[in-house]
Amino acid sequence: MKLLAGEEAAETVVALAHRYESFNPAVEKTVAEIVGDVRKGGDAKLLEYARKFDGLGASAELRVTAEEMKAALGQVSSEFVKAIETAAKNIRNFAEWQLPRPWVRTIYPGMRVGQAIRPLESVGCYAPGGRYPLPSTVLMTVIPAQVAGVKRIAVASPRPAAETLAAAEIIGVTEFYRMGGAQAIAAFAYGTPSIPRVNKIVGPGNTYVTLAKKLVAFDCGIDFLAGPTEIVYCATEGNAEFIASDLVAQAEHDPEALAIFVTASTRLAKAVIKCAMEMAENNEIAKQSLTARGVALVAKSRKQALDWTNEIGGEHVTVPSEDVYDLKCAGSMFLGDYTPQSVGDYASGPNHTLPTGNVARYRGGLNVMDFVRIITLQEASRKGLERIAPTVTLLAEAEGLKGHAESVRVRLKK
């Protein structure tokens, strides 16, 4: 993990603020071939790729049966079930508080405007099944969709662990497929004879999943493109062990994870680097990540440190509680010494499906609003139309759109 200060630190911040996900052209070509094959070949091609890449047995079915889902509960501990139930309750409560509300307002007699909330009809939730099983991702993608009122929620995960299936069973998932990678995204986006297409695909995944989502994005809704995990921790005072533990926790996700500590204290920066490398000594993935991409940036002042944090726009961002209103750009924010980022990864309620690659400059993480349509509405009586008509006809004629103006006048003819 490097320590950078002065001009070198400032230049690094600029580079980080302009980071973008880059992909290997050869991988992009492969993904395009897989998506195209599944789109044209349907179930036959999907099964072929599932057996080739996902380890699906020759006689195994893509769809997990209801009996298998129930059986998974018997393979996990009662403590695990209780943990899932607790996390699910918090995630559900948060999504319910977050759900937008319909409203109608009268702007003057005879003219009403408002918004209607309508859930999407179907979504596909992707839960990675690679290096680690991620039952928490099933909770984070499925529960907000349930709260939004989505009727059909399908989950895809390659080689799903018992924990993943058990989590799905606990929260009421009834459609679960053993499929992953670009082939799963193609099946959700375009449908096959056995898997109807969905309106939107959500959830994180590897490079193949991300590229497939990018490829289908104009044909099917997606949440966003997410790369390797990121953490930005901004503090000028604090406990070095606390800070280091968060850096290590996020770094262990992926050798390509990005771990950044921003501070105005050289002393604290050195202490955090020392603690982080010691904590990662027996955590090979975290050690690789911190060695290759970990950095402590020393600013001239506490204000500059926070400015840099906003510029970088990280996925997980921790700042002191008093800076809550000054943090503008983050996938999710964590406040103070006693809020480890892992509470957000699992159980506090806010979603852990978050934007990377500085996407936080224009959106936050997955949320219940990703699963609804907010549809505006307006209603005018004759009296209301008479009042607004001069404004509408004048603007329509200024734009040369005579038909627009006439559609108002024709309604007001005696």
ABEGO torsion letter per residue (X at the ends): XBBBBEAAAAAAAAAAAABBBBBBAAAAAAAAAAAAAAAAAEAAAAAAAAAAAAGBBAABBABBBAAAAAAAAAABBAAAAAAAAAAAAAAAAAAAAABBBBBBBBABBGBBBEBBBBBBABBBBBBBABABBBAAAAAAAAAAAAAAGBABBBBBBBGBBAAAAAAAAAAGBABBBBBBEAAAAAAAAAEBAABBBBABBBEBBBAAAAAAAAAAAAABBBABBBBBBBBBBBBABEBAAAAAAAAAAAAAABAABBBBBBBABAAAAAAAAAAAAAAAAABAAAAAAAAAABBBBBBABAAAAAAAAAAAGBABBBBBAAAAAABABBABBBBEAABBAAAAAAAAGBBABBBBGGAAAABBBBBAAAABBBBBBBBBBAAAAAAAAAAAAAAAAAAGBAAAAAAAAAAABX
